[in-house]
Amino acid sequence: MVTTMLKWIFGKSKGKRKAKPGIGKKPGYKKARDIAGKGSVEERSKLAAHEDMEPEILYYLASDKAPEVRREVAENAGTPFQADAILARDPNDDVRCELARKISRLIPDLKPEQNEKLATMAMGVLTTLARDELPRVRAIVSEELKHTKNAPADLIRELAQDLEDIVAAPILEYSPLLSGKDILQLIATGMKSKKLAAVARRPEIDTQVVNAIVETGQKEAIHDVVGNHTAHISDQAFEKISDHAESQESLQNLMVSRDDLPVATIQRIGRFVNGSLMELLIKRHSERKEVVDELRATVKERIDRGETMDGGVDDAEDVYEPASIRVEKDFDAGTLNEERLEQALNDGDNTYVRFALGKMSGFPFEDASKMLSTGLAKAVVSLSWKAGLSMKMAEKLQTQIGRVKRGSMLRADVSGAYPITADEMDWYLESFL
């Protein structure tokens, strides 16, 4: 009966995934029991990786003395929730990270009415992990729950208020369980930096939220809200944004690309944008004769005053260009390679690296970013391999982008190659899709 319920809960819409490479055929019950009690660490690890292993054996292995074995139990989709509850407080960080990824992915499909007891147990495990002392465990929960509509609302709000950006940002940017009122209350607490920028990128944010963001005066958040073409920006907010744009060419670029600029804002920024942006502004509004005539008159006035109209308001400032666009340009130019990633890492251009790894591996940005946010060495290394990068680069990505703890890192073998087989990395990557 328990096994049937577990199959329902852990069943995937894409079908049962293939057996993990290298674990061999599932042994009979008596043999499995002997291995669990007396087998080597390698034998117990392989036993723990069988998704159709009897629940009581997996429960027994959840308390195994070897962290390698407990990690396999935590990753195993067939592990009973009673065992997961034990693993949620495991002393090993990687065990809890693997469990967080698995449990968080189950929640969107759980239907309490089908088995209330098991659903309640799953939520209990999830809550424990969402309050873990290690930020990367909480970050995995946040990343996996950011789109779900049936997680506990209180837990979502708790994650949104987390002190760590990597935990709060995914919820703040995507969660449908945060209301406009929730967002406004969070902004009112003095939200800073990456968290506010995440709010600015939320789909369809209303004018009240936009006004609150603009009032903070925080550059990154204002850039992101203007770059968010689903954001509803009021005429009043555009006026205040124009105050910032007068000294920021990067913000001018973003404003010119919008189709919803009020006439007053178009006329105002026409007084200070450079020649190339003025040309784009005229082209974008070419069907609005009165607007175009006004802009052309402004150009004439500025030239008459002696302006050349061929430079920005601050030639020393780099023009803002989103990382996703820079990655596409480099890809088209044939320069999206390991050397370019090395340069981005040295420059601290982490967003570029995330988009680049998605492009190079063939994974959507969200999936690639999710792998990089797990804090799990195997996830980062497998993605690096799929992107065609060297193991040397994979080591750098583990620490600089994946925030993998040094003691948990995977390193190149004696020949400098990847320490995991291609089959195992393929299998691991498949579990993220």
TORKOL-4160 file (C-alpha; in steps of 0.2 Angstrom, whole numbers, padded with zeros to 4 digits, m for minus):
433
<pt num="1" X="0000" Y="0000" Z="0000"/>
<pt num="2" X="0014" Y="0012" Z="0005"/>
<pt num="3" X="0024" Y="0008" Z="m0011"/>
<pt num="4" X="0008" Y="0011" Z="m0022"/>
<pt num="5" X="0006" Y="0028" Z="m0014"/>
<pt num="6" X="0024" Y="0032" Z="m0016"/>
<pt num="7" X="0024" Y="0028" Z="m0034"/>
<pt num="8" X="0009" Y="0040" Z="m0036"/>
<pt num="9" X="0018" Y="0054" Z="m0027"/>
<pt num="10" X="0035" Y="0052" Z="m0035"/>
<pt num="11" X="0028" Y="0048" Z="m0052"/>
<pt num="12" X="0035" Y="0060" Z="m0066"/>
<pt num="13" X="0024" Y="0066" Z="m0080"/>
<pt num="14" X="0038" Y="0062" Z="m0092"/>
<pt num="15" X="0038" Y="0044" Z="m0086"/>
<pt num="16" X="0050" Y="0034" Z="m0075"/>
<pt num="17" X="0068" Y="0039" Z="m0078"/>
<pt num="18" X="0080" Y="0026" Z="m0083"/>
<pt num="19" X="0090" Y="0017" Z="m0069"/>
<pt num="20" X="0106" Y="0026" Z="m0063"/>
<pt num="21" X="0121" Y="0020" Z="m0072"/>
<pt num="22" X="0133" Y="0008" Z="m0064"/>
<pt num="23" X="0121" Y="0002" Z="m0050"/>
<pt num="24" X="0118" Y="m0015" Z="m0058"/>
<pt num="25" X="0102" Y="m0026" Z="m0056"/>
<pt num="26" X="0092" Y="m0024" Z="m0041"/>
<pt num="27" X="0096" Y="m0038" Z="m0029"/>
<pt num="28" X="0083" Y="m0049" Z="m0020"/>
<pt num="29" X="0076" Y="m0044" Z="m0003"/>
<pt num="30" X="0087" Y="m0056" Z="0007"/>
<pt num="31" X="0103" Y="m0051" Z="m0002"/>
<pt num="32" X="0098" Y="m0032" Z="m0001"/>
<pt num="33" X="0096" Y="m0034" Z="0018"/>
<pt num="34" X="0113" Y="m0042" Z="0020"/>
<pt num="35" X="0121" Y="m0028" Z="0009"/>
<pt num="36" X="0113" Y="m0015" Z="0020"/>
<pt num="37" X="0120" Y="m0023" Z="0036"/>
<pt num="38" X="0137" Y="m0029" Z="0030"/>
<pt num="39" X="0141" Y="m0023" Z="0013"/>
<pt num="40" X="0155" Y="m0011" Z="0008"/>
<pt num="41" X="0152" Y="0008" Z="0006"/>
<pt num="42" X="0151" Y="0006" Z="m0013"/>
<pt num="43" X="0139" Y="m0009" Z="m0012"/>
<pt num="44" X="0128" Y="0000" Z="0000"/>
<pt num="45" X="0128" Y="0016" Z="m0011"/>
<pt num="46" X="0123" Y="0006" Z="m0026"/>
<pt num="47" X="0109" Y="m0002" Z="m0016"/>
<pt num="48" X="0103" Y="0015" Z="m0010"/>
<pt num="49" X="0102" Y="0021" Z="m0028"/>
<pt num="50" X="0088" Y="0009" Z="m0033"/>
<pt num="51" X="0072" Y="0018" Z="m0035"/>
<pt num="52" X="0062" Y="0002" Z="m0033"/>
<pt num="53" X="0071" Y="m0004" Z="m0017"/>
<pt num="54" X="0059" Y="m0009" Z="m0003"/>
<pt num="55" X="0055" Y="0006" Z="0008"/>
<pt num="56" X="0061" Y="m0002" Z="0024"/>
<pt num="57" X="0079" Y="m0005" Z="0017"/>
<pt num="58" X="0080" Y="0013" Z="0011"/>
<pt num="59" X="0074" Y="0019" Z="0028"/>
<pt num="60" X="0088" Y="0009" Z="0037"/>
<pt num="61" X="0101" Y="0016" Z="0025"/>
<pt num="62" X="0095" Y="0034" Z="0029"/>
<pt num="63" X="0105" Y="0032" Z="0045"/>
<pt num="64" X="0120" Y="0024" Z="0037"/>
<pt num="65" X="0137" Y="0030" Z="0044"/>
<pt num="66" X="0144" Y="0034" Z="0027"/>
<pt num="67" X="0138" Y="0051" Z="0020"/>
<pt num="68" X="0140" Y="0044" Z="0002"/>
<pt num="69" X="0126" Y="0031" Z="0006"/>
<pt num="70" X="0115" Y="0044" Z="0014"/>
<pt num="71" X="0117" Y="0055" Z="m0001"/>
<pt num="72" X="0111" Y="0041" Z="m0012"/>
<pt num="73" X="0095" Y="0039" Z="m0001"/>
<pt num="74" X="0092" Y="0057" Z="m0001"/>
<pt num="75" X="0093" Y="0058" Z="m0020"/>
<pt num="76" X="0082" Y="0042" Z="m0022"/>
<pt num="77" X="0064" Y="0046" Z="m0028"/>
<pt num="78" X="0058" Y="0030" Z="m0020"/>
<pt num="79" X="0064" Y="0034" Z="m0002"/>
<pt num="80" X="0049" Y="0035" Z="0010"/>
<pt num="81" X="0045" Y="0051" Z="0018"/>
<pt num="82" X="0049" Y="0044" Z="0035"/>
<pt num="83" X="0067" Y="0042" Z="0030"/>
<pt num="84" X="0067" Y="0059" Z="0021"/>
<pt num="85" X="0062" Y="0067" Z="0038"/>
<pt num="86" X="0078" Y="0059" Z="0046"/>
<pt num="87" X="0089" Y="0065" Z="0032"/>
<pt num="88" X="0082" Y="0083" Z="0033"/>
<pt num="89" X="0092" Y="0085" Z="0049"/>
<pt num="90" X="0107" Y="0076" Z="0042"/>
<pt num="91" X="0124" Y="0083" Z="0048"/>
<pt num="92" X="0131" Y="0082" Z="0030"/>
<pt num="93" X="0127" Y="0098" Z="0019"/>
<pt num="94" X="0127" Y="0088" Z="0003"/>
<pt num="95" X="0114" Y="0076" Z="0009"/>
<pt num="96" X="0102" Y="0090" Z="0014"/>
<pt num="97" X="0105" Y="0099" Z="m0003"/>
<pt num="98" X="0101" Y="0083" Z="m0013"/>
<pt num="99" X="0086" Y="0080" Z="m0002"/>
<pt num="100" X="0080" Y="0098" Z="m0004"/>
<pt num="101" X="0081" Y="0097" Z="m0023"/>
<pt num="102" X="0071" Y="0081" Z="m0023"/>
<pt num="103" X="0057" Y="0086" Z="m0010"/>
<pt num="104" X="0055" Y="0103" Z="m0017"/>
<pt num="105" X="0051" Y="0096" Z="m0035"/>
<pt num="106" X="0038" Y="0085" Z="m0028"/>
<pt num="107" X="0027" Y="0099" Z="m0019"/>
<pt num="108" X="0019" Y="0106" Z="m0035"/>
<pt num="109" X="0012" Y="0089" Z="m0039"/>
<pt num="110" X="0006" Y="0084" Z="m0022"/>
<pt num="111" X="m0013" Y="0084" Z="m0019"/>
<pt num="112" X="m0018" Y="0083" Z="m0001"/>
<pt num="113" X="m0035" Y="0075" Z="m0004"/>
<pt num="114" X="m0026" Y="0060" Z="m0012"/>
<pt num="115" X="m0016" Y="0056" Z="0003"/>
<pt num="116" X="m0017" Y="0069" Z="0017"/>
<pt num="117" X="m0004" Y="0060" Z="0028"/>
<pt num="118" X="0009" Y="0058" Z="0015"/>
<pt num="119" X="0007" Y="0076" Z="0009"/>
<pt num="120" X="0008" Y="0083" Z="0027"/>
<pt num="121" X="0024" Y="0073" Z="0029"/>
<pt num="122" X="0031" Y="0080" Z="0013"/>
<pt num="123" X="0027" Y="0098" Z="0019"/>
<pt num="124" X="0035" Y="0095" Z="0036"/>
<pt num="125" X="0051" Y="0089" Z="0027"/>
<pt num="126" X="0051" Y="0104" Z="0016"/>
<pt num="127" X="0048" Y="0116" Z="0030"/>
<pt num="128" X="0063" Y="0109" Z="0039"/>
<pt num="129" X="0074" Y="0111" Z="0024"/>
<pt num="130" X="0067" Y="0129" Z="0020"/>
<pt num="131" X="0074" Y="0134" Z="0038"/>
<pt num="132" X="0090" Y="0125" Z="0036"/>
<pt num="133" X="0105" Y="0135" Z="0043"/>
<pt num="134" X="0115" Y="0133" Z="0027"/>
<pt num="135" X="0110" Y="0146" Z="0014"/>
<pt num="136" X="0112" Y="0134" Z="m0001"/>
<pt num="137" X="0100" Y="0122" Z="0006"/>
<pt num="138" X="0087" Y="0136" Z="0008"/>
<pt num="139" X="0092" Y="0142" Z="m0010"/>
<pt num="140" X="0088" Y="0125" Z="m0018"/>
<pt num="141" X="0071" Y="0125" Z="m0010"/>
<pt num="142" X="0068" Y="0143" Z="m0016"/>
<pt num="143" X="0073" Y="0139" Z="m0033"/>
<pt num="144" X="0062" Y="0124" Z="m0035"/>
<pt num="145" X="0047" Y="0132" Z="m0027"/>
<pt num="146" X="0048" Y="0149" Z="m0036"/>
<pt num="147" X="0034" Y="0145" Z="m0049"/>
<pt num="148" X="0023" Y="0133" Z="m0038"/>
<pt num="149" X="0005" Y="0138" Z="m0033"/>
<pt num="150" X="0002" Y="0126" Z="m0019"/>
<pt num="151" X="0016" Y="0128" Z="m0007"/>
<pt num="152" X="0012" Y="0135" Z="0010"/>
<pt num="153" X="0010" Y="0154" Z="0008"/>
<pt num="154" X="0018" Y="0157" Z="0025"/>
<pt num="155" X="0033" Y="0147" Z="0019"/>
<pt num="156" X="0035" Y="0157" Z="0003"/>
<pt num="157" X="0034" Y="0174" Z="0012"/>
<pt num="158" X="0047" Y="0167" Z="0024"/>
<pt num="159" X="0059" Y="0163" Z="0010"/>
<pt num="160" X="0055" Y="0180" Z="0002"/>
<pt num="161" X="0061" Y="0188" Z="0018"/>
<pt num="162" X="0077" Y="0178" Z="0019"/>
<pt num="163" X="0093" Y="0188" Z="0023"/>
<pt num="164" X="0102" Y="0179" Z="0009"/>
<pt num="165" X="0100" Y="0186" Z="m0009"/>
<pt num="166" X="0102" Y="0168" Z="m0017"/>
<pt num="167" X="0087" Y="0162" Z="m0006"/>
<pt num="168" X="0075" Y="0177" Z="m0007"/>
<pt num="169" X="0078" Y="0183" Z="m0025"/>
<pt num="170" X="0070" Y="0168" Z="m0035"/>
<pt num="171" X="0054" Y="0169" Z="m0024"/>
<pt num="172" X="0053" Y="0188" Z="m0026"/>
<pt num="173" X="0055" Y="0187" Z="m0045"/>
<pt num="174" X="0043" Y="0173" Z="m0049"/>
<pt num="175" X="0032" Y="0167" Z="m0035"/>
<pt num="176" X="0013" Y="0169" Z="m0039"/>
<pt num="177" X="0010" Y="0167" Z="m0021"/>
<pt num="178" X="0016" Y="0184" Z="m0016"/>
<pt num="179" X="0003" Y="0197" Z="m0018"/>
<pt num="180" X="0005" Y="0215" Z="m0023"/>
<pt num="181" X="0002" Y="0219" Z="m0004"/>
<pt num="182" X="0016" Y="0207" Z="0001"/>
<pt num="183" X="0028" Y="0215" Z="m0011"/>
<pt num="184" X="0024" Y="0233" Z="m0005"/>
<pt num="185" X="0026" Y="0228" Z="0013"/>
<pt num="186" X="0043" Y="0220" Z="0009"/>
<pt num="187" X="0049" Y="0235" Z="m0001"/>
<pt num="188" X="0044" Y="0246" Z="0014"/>
<pt num="189" X="0056" Y="0236" Z="0026"/>
<pt num="190" X="0070" Y="0244" Z="0016"/>
<pt num="191" X="0074" Y="0230" Z="0003"/>
<pt num="192" X="0091" Y="0233" Z="m0005"/>
<pt num="193" X="0101" Y="0228" Z="m0020"/>
<pt num="194" X="0098" Y="0211" Z="m0028"/>
<pt num="195" X="0082" Y="0208" Z="m0019"/>
<pt num="196" X="0074" Y="0224" Z="m0025"/>
<pt num="197" X="0080" Y="0221" Z="m0043"/>
<pt num="198" X="0072" Y="0204" Z="m0042"/>
<pt num="199" X="0055" Y="0212" Z="m0038"/>
<pt num="200" X="0058" Y="0224" Z="m0053"/>
<pt num="201" X="0059" Y="0209" Z="m0064"/>
<pt num="202" X="0043" Y="0201" Z="m0059"/>
<pt num="203" X="0030" Y="0199" Z="m0073"/>
<pt num="204" X="0016" Y="0211" Z="m0074"/>
<pt num="205" X="0020" Y="0221" Z="m0058"/>
<pt num="206" X="0008" Y="0235" Z="m0056"/>
<pt num="207" X="0010" Y="0254" Z="m0055"/>
<pt num="208" X="0010" Y="0254" Z="m0036"/>
<pt num="209" X="0025" Y="0242" Z="m0035"/>
<pt num="210" X="0034" Y="0251" Z="m0049"/>
<pt num="211" X="0031" Y="0268" Z="m0040"/>
<pt num="212" X="0038" Y="0260" Z="m0024"/>
<pt num="213" X="0054" Y="0254" Z="m0033"/>
<pt num="214" X="0057" Y="0270" Z="m0042"/>
<pt num="215" X="0055" Y="0280" Z="m0025"/>
<pt num="216" X="0070" Y="0270" Z="m0018"/>
<pt num="217" X="0082" Y="0277" Z="m0031"/>
<pt num="218" X="0092" Y="0261" Z="m0032"/>
<pt num="219" X="0100" Y="0261" Z="m0049"/>
<pt num="220" X="0100" Y="0242" Z="m0052"/>
<pt num="221" X="0082" Y="0240" Z="m0048"/>
<pt num="222" X="0077" Y="0255" Z="m0059"/>
<pt num="223" X="0086" Y="0248" Z="m0073"/>
<pt num="224" X="0078" Y="0232" Z="m0071"/>
<pt num="225" X="0060" Y="0239" Z="m0070"/>
<pt num="226" X="0063" Y="0249" Z="m0086"/>
<pt num="227" X="0070" Y="0234" Z="m0095"/>
<pt num="228" X="0054" Y="0224" Z="m0089"/>
<pt num="229" X="0042" Y="0227" Z="m0103"/>
<pt num="230" X="0028" Y="0219" Z="m0094"/>
<pt num="231" X="0029" Y="0231" Z="m0079"/>
<pt num="232" X="0016" Y="0244" Z="m0079"/>
<pt num="233" X="0024" Y="0261" Z="m0077"/>
<pt num="234" X="0014" Y="0276" Z="m0073"/>
<pt num="235" X="0017" Y="0294" Z="m0081"/>
<pt num="236" X="0023" Y="0300" Z="m0064"/>
<pt num="237" X="0036" Y="0285" Z="m0062"/>
<pt num="238" X="0042" Y="0289" Z="m0080"/>
<pt num="239" X="0045" Y="0307" Z="m0075"/>
<pt num="240" X="0056" Y="0302" Z="m0060"/>
<pt num="241" X="0065" Y="0289" Z="m0070"/>
<pt num="242" X="0069" Y="0303" Z="m0082"/>
<pt num="243" X="0078" Y="0312" Z="m0068"/>
<pt num="244" X="0090" Y="0297" Z="m0066"/>
<pt num="245" X="0092" Y="0294" Z="m0085"/>
<pt num="246" X="0098" Y="0312" Z="m0088"/>
<pt num="247" X="0115" Y="0306" Z="m0081"/>
<pt num="248" X="0115" Y="0288" Z="m0086"/>
<pt num="249" X="0116" Y="0283" Z="m0104"/>
<pt num="250" X="0113" Y="0265" Z="m0100"/>
<pt num="251" X="0096" Y="0269" Z="m0093"/>
<pt num="252" X="0092" Y="0280" Z="m0109"/>
<pt num="253" X="0095" Y="0265" Z="m0119"/>
<pt num="254" X="0082" Y="0255" Z="m0110"/>
<pt num="255" X="0069" Y="0269" Z="m0110"/>
<pt num="256" X="0071" Y="0272" Z="m0129"/>
<pt num="257" X="0067" Y="0253" Z="m0131"/>
<pt num="258" X="0050" Y="0254" Z="m0123"/>
<pt num="259" X="0034" Y="0257" Z="m0133"/>
<pt num="260" X="0024" Y="0264" Z="m0119"/>
<pt num="261" X="0033" Y="0281" Z="m0115"/>
<pt num="262" X="0021" Y="0295" Z="m0112"/>
<pt num="263" X="0023" Y="0310" Z="m0125"/>
<pt num="264" X="0030" Y="0321" Z="m0111"/>
<pt num="265" X="0044" Y="0308" Z="m0107"/>
<pt num="266" X="0048" Y="0306" Z="m0125"/>
<pt num="267" X="0050" Y="0325" Z="m0127"/>
<pt num="268" X="0060" Y="0326" Z="m0111"/>
<pt num="269" X="0073" Y="0313" Z="m0115"/>
<pt num="270" X="0074" Y="0320" Z="m0132"/>
<pt num="271" X="0083" Y="0335" Z="m0124"/>
<pt num="272" X="0098" Y="0325" Z="m0118"/>
<pt num="273" X="0100" Y="0308" Z="m0127"/>
<pt num="274" X="0114" Y="0306" Z="m0140"/>
<pt num="275" X="0111" Y="0306" Z="m0159"/>
<pt num="276" X="0110" Y="0288" Z="m0161"/>
<pt num="277" X="0097" Y="0286" Z="m0148"/>
<pt num="278" X="0087" Y="0301" Z="m0154"/>
<pt num="279" X="0087" Y="0292" Z="m0171"/>
<pt num="280" X="0080" Y="0276" Z="m0163"/>
<pt num="281" X="0067" Y="0286" Z="m0154"/>
<pt num="282" X="0061" Y="0294" Z="m0170"/>
<pt num="283" X="0060" Y="0277" Z="m0179"/>
<pt num="284" X="0051" Y="0269" Z="m0164"/>
<pt num="285" X="0037" Y="0283" Z="m0165"/>
<pt num="286" X="0038" Y="0286" Z="m0183"/>
<pt num="287" X="0019" Y="0284" Z="m0185"/>
<pt num="288" X="0015" Y="0298" Z="m0172"/>
<pt num="289" X="0018" Y="0313" Z="m0183"/>
<pt num="290" X="0016" Y="0326" Z="m0170"/>
<pt num="291" X="0029" Y="0317" Z="m0159"/>
<pt num="292" X="0041" Y="0315" Z="m0173"/>
<pt num="293" X="0040" Y="0333" Z="m0178"/>
<pt num="294" X="0043" Y="0339" Z="m0160"/>
<pt num="295" X="0059" Y="0327" Z="m0159"/>
<pt num="296" X="0065" Y="0334" Z="m0175"/>
<pt num="297" X="0063" Y="0352" Z="m0169"/>
<pt num="298" X="0072" Y="0347" Z="m0153"/>
<pt num="299" X="0087" Y="0340" Z="m0164"/>
<pt num="300" X="0087" Y="0357" Z="m0173"/>
<pt num="301" X="0087" Y="0367" Z="m0157"/>
<pt num="302" X="0101" Y="0357" Z="m0150"/>
<pt num="303" X="0112" Y="0358" Z="m0165"/>
<pt num="304" X="0109" Y="0377" Z="m0166"/>
<pt num="305" X="0116" Y="0377" Z="m0148"/>
<pt num="306" X="0132" Y="0369" Z="m0154"/>
<pt num="307" X="0129" Y="0351" Z="m0149"/>
<pt num="308" X="0136" Y="0338" Z="m0160"/>
<pt num="309" X="0123" Y="0325" Z="m0157"/>
<pt num="310" X="0135" Y="0311" Z="m0159"/>
<pt num="311" X="0140" Y="0307" Z="m0141"/>
<pt num="312" X="0132" Y="0302" Z="m0125"/>
<pt num="313" X="0129" Y="0313" Z="m0110"/>
<pt num="314" X="0144" Y="0304" Z="m0102"/>
<pt num="315" X="0155" Y="0296" Z="m0114"/>
<pt num="316" X="0165" Y="0287" Z="m0100"/>
<pt num="317" X="0150" Y="0276" Z="m0095"/>
<pt num="318" X="0147" Y="0260" Z="m0104"/>
<pt num="319" X="0131" Y="0257" Z="m0113"/>
<pt num="320" X="0120" Y="0245" Z="m0103"/>
<pt num="321" X="0117" Y="0229" Z="m0113"/>
<pt num="322" X="0109" Y="0214" Z="m0105"/>
<pt num="323" X="0120" Y="0198" Z="m0102"/>
<pt num="324" X="0108" Y="0188" Z="m0113"/>
<pt num="325" X="0111" Y="0199" Z="m0128"/>
<pt num="326" X="0129" Y="0199" Z="m0125"/>
<pt num="327" X="0129" Y="0180" Z="m0125"/>
<pt num="328" X="0119" Y="0179" Z="m0141"/>
<pt num="329" X="0131" Y="0191" Z="m0150"/>
<pt num="330" X="0146" Y="0181" Z="m0144"/>
<pt num="331" X="0138" Y="0165" Z="m0150"/>
<pt num="332" X="0134" Y="0172" Z="m0167"/>
<pt num="333" X="0152" Y="0179" Z="m0168"/>
<pt num="334" X="0159" Y="0162" Z="m0164"/>
<pt num="335" X="0168" Y="0169" Z="m0148"/>
<pt num="336" X="0157" Y="0160" Z="m0135"/>
<pt num="337" X="0170" Y="0148" Z="m0128"/>
<pt num="338" X="0180" Y="0144" Z="m0113"/>
<pt num="339" X="0192" Y="0159" Z="m0115"/>
<pt num="340" X="0177" Y="0171" Z="m0115"/>
<pt num="341" X="0170" Y="0162" Z="m0099"/>
<pt num="342" X="0187" Y="0164" Z="m0091"/>
<pt num="343" X="0187" Y="0183" Z="m0095"/>
<pt num="344" X="0169" Y="0184" Z="m0088"/>
<pt num="345" X="0174" Y="0175" Z="m0072"/>
<pt num="346" X="0189" Y="0187" Z="m0070"/>
<pt num="347" X="0177" Y="0202" Z="m0072"/>
<pt num="348" X="0165" Y="0196" Z="m0060"/>
<pt num="349" X="0152" Y="0195" Z="m0074"/>
<pt num="350" X="0142" Y="0181" Z="m0066"/>
<pt num="351" X="0126" Y="0184" Z="m0075"/>
<pt num="352" X="0135" Y="0182" Z="m0092"/>
<pt num="353" X="0142" Y="0166" Z="m0086"/>
<pt num="354" X="0125" Y="0159" Z="m0081"/>
<pt num="355" X="0117" Y="0164" Z="m0098"/>
<pt num="356" X="0133" Y="0157" Z="m0107"/>
<pt num="357" X="0132" Y="0140" Z="m0099"/>
<pt num="358" X="0114" Y="0139" Z="m0104"/>
<pt num="359" X="0118" Y="0143" Z="m0122"/>
<pt num="360" X="0133" Y="0132" Z="m0123"/>
<pt num="361" X="0125" Y="0117" Z="m0115"/>
<pt num="362" X="0108" Y="0118" Z="m0124"/>
<pt num="363" X="0098" Y="0120" Z="m0108"/>
<pt num="364" X="0086" Y="0135" Z="m0106"/>
<pt num="365" X="0093" Y="0148" Z="m0095"/>
<pt num="366" X="0081" Y="0144" Z="m0080"/>
<pt num="367" X="0086" Y="0126" Z="m0080"/>
<pt num="368" X="0105" Y="0130" Z="m0081"/>
<pt num="369" X="0103" Y="0143" Z="m0068"/>
<pt num="370" X="0094" Y="0131" Z="m0057"/>
<pt num="371" X="0108" Y="0118" Z="m0058"/>
<pt num="372" X="0121" Y="0132" Z="m0054"/>
<pt num="373" X="0111" Y="0137" Z="m0038"/>
<pt num="374" X="0110" Y="0120" Z="m0030"/>
<pt num="375" X="0127" Y="0121" Z="m0022"/>
<pt num="376" X="0130" Y="0103" Z="m0028"/>
<pt num="377" X="0146" Y="0099" Z="m0036"/>
<pt num="378" X="0139" Y="0086" Z="m0047"/>
<pt num="379" X="0126" Y="0098" Z="m0054"/>
<pt num="380" X="0139" Y="0111" Z="m0059"/>
<pt num="381" X="0151" Y="0098" Z="m0066"/>
<pt num="382" X="0138" Y="0089" Z="m0076"/>
<pt num="383" X="0132" Y="0106" Z="m0084"/>
<pt num="384" X="0150" Y="0111" Z="m0087"/>
<pt num="385" X="0153" Y="0094" Z="m0096"/>
<pt num="386" X="0137" Y="0097" Z="m0106"/>
<pt num="387" X="0144" Y="0114" Z="m0111"/>
<pt num="388" X="0160" Y="0106" Z="m0118"/>
<pt num="389" X="0171" Y="0114" Z="m0105"/>
<pt num="390" X="0187" Y="0107" Z="m0098"/>
<pt num="391" X="0187" Y="0100" Z="m0080"/>
<pt num="392" X="0199" Y="0114" Z="m0075"/>
<pt num="393" X="0185" Y="0126" Z="m0079"/>
<pt num="394" X="0172" Y="0115" Z="m0070"/>
<pt num="395" X="0183" Y="0117" Z="m0055"/>
<pt num="396" X="0182" Y="0136" Z="m0056"/>
<pt num="397" X="0164" Y="0136" Z="m0059"/>
<pt num="398" X="0160" Y="0126" Z="m0044"/>
<pt num="399" X="0168" Y="0139" Z="m0032"/>
<pt num="400" X="0165" Y="0155" Z="m0041"/>
<pt num="401" X="0147" Y="0152" Z="m0048"/>
<pt num="402" X="0140" Y="0137" Z="m0039"/>
<pt num="403" X="0147" Y="0141" Z="m0022"/>
<pt num="404" X="0151" Y="0123" Z="m0019"/>
<pt num="405" X="0161" Y="0121" Z="m0003"/>
<pt num="406" X="0179" Y="0116" Z="m0005"/>
<pt num="407" X="0177" Y="0100" Z="0004"/>
<pt num="408" X="0163" Y="0095" Z="m0007"/>
<pt num="409" X="0171" Y="0099" Z="m0024"/>
<pt num="410" X="0174" Y="0087" Z="m0037"/>
<pt num="411" X="0191" Y="0088" Z="m0045"/>
<pt num="412" X="0199" Y="0082" Z="m0061"/>
<pt num="413" X="0206" Y="0064" Z="m0061"/>
<pt num="414" X="0225" Y="0061" Z="m0063"/>
<pt num="415" X="0224" Y="0064" Z="m0082"/>
<pt num="416" X="0215" Y="0080" Z="m0079"/>
<pt num="417" X="0198" Y="0073" Z="m0086"/>
<pt num="418" X="0181" Y="0073" Z="m0078"/>
<pt num="419" X="0180" Y="0061" Z="m0063"/>
<pt num="420" X="0162" Y="0055" Z="m0067"/>
<pt num="421" X="0157" Y="0045" Z="m0082"/>
<pt num="422" X="0147" Y="0053" Z="m0096"/>
<pt num="423" X="0133" Y="0041" Z="m0093"/>
<pt num="424" X="0131" Y="0046" Z="m0075"/>
<pt num="425" X="0132" Y="0065" Z="m0079"/>
<pt num="426" X="0119" Y="0063" Z="m0093"/>
<pt num="427" X="0108" Y="0054" Z="m0080"/>
<pt num="428" X="0110" Y="0067" Z="m0067"/>
<pt num="429" X="0106" Y="0081" Z="m0080"/>
<pt num="430" X="0090" Y="0072" Z="m0085"/>
<pt num="431" X="0084" Y="0073" Z="m0067"/>
<pt num="432" X="0083" Y="0092" Z="m0069"/>
<pt num="433" X="0072" Y="0092" Z="m0084"/>
